[in-house]
Amino acid sequence: MGKERGKVNPERVRQRFSREFKLEAVRLLEQGGKPATQLALELGVARNRLYKWQKELGAKGEVAFRGSGRRPASQQSEIERLKAELKKVTEERDILKKAAAYFAKELG
């Protein structure tokens, strides 16, 4: 049913907030000096986003709000090593499956 999907509102630009901004917003929220609604209006963010940041900071601690950049080289090389190992093990498994099928056919 050929309904094309595009952006609902192409003029809208996605807001991005720095790690420092998020940490400060959560600190202000937890201070309790102002209601969350008022704080959200002053900061220019949605109130539920403040709570979302608070929850993320509580769950992840120091690694919260890392951003979407590239991983450090040590993590990247570990990922590449694990992918290569997975490929090797998958190939070995496929060979063993074929061998098991061959010998089952010979015996049966």
C-alpha positions in Angstrom: 0.0 0.0 0.0 2.2 2.6 -1.4 2.1 5.3 1.2 5.5 7.0 1.3 7.1 7.6 4.6 9.0 10.8 5.0 9.8 13.1 7.8 6.6 14.3 9.5 8.0 17.8 10.0 11.1 18.3 7.8 11.6 21.9 9.2 12.1 20.6 12.7 15.7 20.2 13.8 16.7 17.6 16.4 18.0 19.2 19.5 21.3 18.0 20.9 22.5 18.7 24.4 26.1 18.4 25.7 27.0 16.1 28.5 27.7 19.0 30.8 24.2 20.5 30.1 22.5 17.3 30.9 24.5 16.8 34.1 23.7 20.4 35.2 20.1 20.0 34.4 19.9 16.8 36.5 21.7 18.5 39.3 19.2 21.4 39.3 16.3 18.9 39.2 17.6 17.0 42.1 18.3 20.2 44.1 14.6 20.7 44.2 14.8 24.5 44.2 12.2 24.7 41.4 9.4 22.5 40.1 10.5 20.3 37.2 8.0 22.0 34.9 9.4 25.4 35.6 13.0 24.2 35.3 12.2 22.5 32.0 10.7 25.7 30.6 13.8 27.7 31.7 16.2 25.2 30.1 14.1 24.9 27.0 13.6 21.1 27.2 10.6 18.9 27.8 9.9 18.0 31.4 9.9 14.2 30.7 13.4 14.6 29.1 14.7 15.9 32.5 13.4 12.8 34.2 14.8 10.6 31.4 18.3 12.1 31.9 17.9 11.7 35.7 17.0 8.0 35.3 19.9 7.4 32.9 22.4 9.1 35.2 21.2 7.0 38.1 21.4 3.8 36.1 24.7 4.3 34.3 26.6 6.7 36.6 29.8 8.1 35.1 29.3 6.5 31.7 26.0 8.2 31.2 25.6 10.6 28.2 28.7 9.3 26.4 27.5 10.6 23.0 27.3 8.9 19.7 31.0 9.3 18.7 33.4 6.5 17.9 34.5 4.2 20.6 38.1 4.3 21.9 40.6 2.3 19.8 41.0 -0.3 22.5 37.3 -1.1 22.4 37.2 -1.0 18.6 40.1 -3.5 18.2 38.4 -5.8 20.8 35.2 -5.7 18.7 37.1 -6.5 15.5 38.9 -9.4 17.2 35.6 -10.8 18.5 34.0 -10.5 15.1 36.9 -12.4 13.5 36.7 -15.1 16.2 32.9 -15.4 15.6 33.5 -15.8 11.9 36.0 -18.6 12.5 33.8 -20.4 15.0 30.8 -20.2 12.7 32.8 -21.7 9.8 34.0 -24.5 12.0 30.5 -25.2 13.1 29.3 -25.3 9.5 32.0 -27.8 8.6 31.1 -30.0 11.5 27.4 -29.9 10.6 28.3 -31.1 7.1 30.6 -33.8 8.4 27.9 -35.1 10.8 25.3 -35.1 8.0 27.8 -37.0 5.7 28.6 -39.7 8.3 25.0 -40.1 9.3 24.1 -40.7 5.7 27.0 -43.3 5.4 25.8 -45.2 8.5 22.1 -45.0 7.7 
